[in-house]
């Protein structure tokens, strides 16, 4: 049985001014992430809800491929937050040639 459908958008359909929340773990974030994204790992989300950007309507949630972010979108929607899942996640982001920044030398890979 699947859960309720969550609002989602492809990387190609992301607005230029989209506010991104990356919910991957720290090592994934360090390997490569969207330049202006905020980072709160899914495992820490419930304790850090106060850090969600208040001016984002909606807030776009991204992970590696879209699975974790879909669960986060379902959870945050139930809490009344305007959120949208980024289908394909950072793998789709990288495949489209979108900019990445990392905290290691060289070209930042999304998949480590």
Backbone torsions as a table, in degrees:
resi	resn	phi	psi	omega
1	UNK	NA	134.4	178.5
2	UNK	-99.9	155.9	178.6
3	UNK	-79.7	-178.1	179.4
4	UNK	-64.7	148.1	178.6
5	UNK	-64.3	142.0	178.2
6	UNK	-106.9	147.7	176.4
7	UNK	-61.5	135.4	-178.3
8	UNK	-145.4	162.0	-179.9
9	UNK	-146.3	147.8	175.8
10	UNK	-79.5	162.8	177.0
11	UNK	-57.9	-38.9	-179.3
12	UNK	-64.1	-27.5	-177.9
13	UNK	-93.0	-1.8	179.8
14	UNK	-62.7	131.7	175.0
15	UNK	-64.5	150.4	-179.3
16	UNK	-59.3	-30.4	-177.8
17	UNK	-100.1	20.0	-178.6
18	UNK	-60.2	136.0	174.0
19	UNK	-92.8	117.0	-175.6
20	UNK	-102.0	137.4	170.5
21	UNK	-117.7	117.5	179.8
22	UNK	-93.4	121.6	-175.8
23	UNK	-106.4	15.4	177.0
24	UNK	-73.2	167.1	178.9
25	UNK	-73.0	166.0	-174.3
26	UNK	-56.8	-39.9	-179.5
27	UNK	-69.0	-34.5	177.4
28	UNK	-68.4	-42.1	177.5
29	UNK	-60.4	-46.3	-178.2
30	UNK	-63.6	-30.8	-178.2
31	UNK	-70.0	-32.0	179.4
32	UNK	168.4	129.4	-178.7
33	UNK	-147.9	166.6	177.3
34	UNK	-64.1	139.0	-173.3
35	UNK	-54.3	-40.1	-174.8
36	UNK	-105.7	11.6	-177.6
37	UNK	-70.9	151.9	170.2
38	UNK	-96.7	151.6	-176.2
39	UNK	-122.8	118.9	169.2
40	UNK	-138.7	107.5	179.8
41	UNK	-57.7	144.2	179.3
42	UNK	-53.2	-37.2	-178.1
43	UNK	-66.4	-16.0	-178.9
44	UNK	-112.7	0.4	-169.5
45	UNK	-58.6	-48.0	-174.4
46	UNK	-61.7	-31.6	178.4
47	UNK	-84.3	-6.2	-176.0
48	UNK	-125.3	20.8	-179.8
49	UNK	-55.8	-30.9	179.9
50	UNK	-65.0	-14.7	-179.9
51	UNK	-89.3	-4.9	179.4
52	UNK	-62.4	138.8	178.7
53	UNK	-62.1	127.8	-176.7
54	UNK	-81.2	-21.1	-175.4
55	UNK	-93.4	3.8	-178.3
56	UNK	-88.6	120.1	178.6
57	UNK	-144.6	86.4	9.4
58	UNK	-95.5	172.6	172.9
59	UNK	-99.4	126.9	-179.1
60	UNK	-93.2	127.3	-175.2
61	UNK	-106.2	130.6	-177.2
62	UNK	-132.4	146.6	172.2
63	UNK	-136.1	-153.8	-178.5
64	UNK	-71.4	-49.1	-175.2
65	UNK	-129.0	-8.5	178.0
66	UNK	117.0	-10.3	-178.7
67	UNK	-73.1	-55.7	-179.9
68	UNK	-63.6	-41.5	-178.9
69	UNK	-63.9	-34.1	176.1
70	UNK	-62.2	-40.7	177.4
71	UNK	-66.6	-39.5	178.5
72	UNK	-65.4	-41.3	178.2
73	UNK	-61.4	-44.5	178.6
74	UNK	-59.3	-45.5	-179.6
75	UNK	-63.5	-50.5	-176.8
76	UNK	-67.3	-32.3	176.2
77	UNK	-61.7	-41.2	178.7
78	UNK	-64.8	-24.8	179.2
79	UNK	-87.8	-0.5	177.6
80	UNK	91.9	10.5	179.5
81	UNK	-85.9	137.7	174.5
82	UNK	-79.1	103.4	-173.9
83	UNK	-132.5	153.5	179.7
84	UNK	-138.2	135.5	177.2
85	UNK	-80.7	140.2	174.6
86	UNK	-94.7	104.7	-179.2
87	UNK	-61.0	135.4	178.1
88	UNK	84.4	-14.7	174.8
89	UNK	56.1	-151.8	-177.3
90	UNK	-70.1	-21.1	174.5
91	UNK	-65.3	-43.8	177.6
92	UNK	-68.3	-37.8	177.7
93	UNK	-56.8	-50.3	-179.1
94	UNK	-65.4	-40.8	-179.3
95	UNK	-62.6	-28.9	178.4
96	UNK	-83.7	-2.2	178.8
97	UNK	76.8	20.7	178.0
98	UNK	-70.3	155.6	-176.5
99	UNK	-65.8	144.3	177.1
100	UNK	-130.1	144.7	170.1
101	UNK	-125.0	148.7	-179.9
102	UNK	-138.2	174.2	-178.8
103	UNK	-113.1	24.1	177.7
104	UNK	-131.5	166.2	178.4
105	UNK	-72.2	151.7	175.9
106	UNK	87.9	-171.8	179.8
107	UNK	-72.5	126.4	-177.8
108	UNK	-71.8	121.9	174.7
109	UNK	-88.3	148.5	176.2
110	UNK	-80.5	-41.8	-178.5
111	UNK	-96.6	123.7	-179.6
112	UNK	-113.3	NA	NA
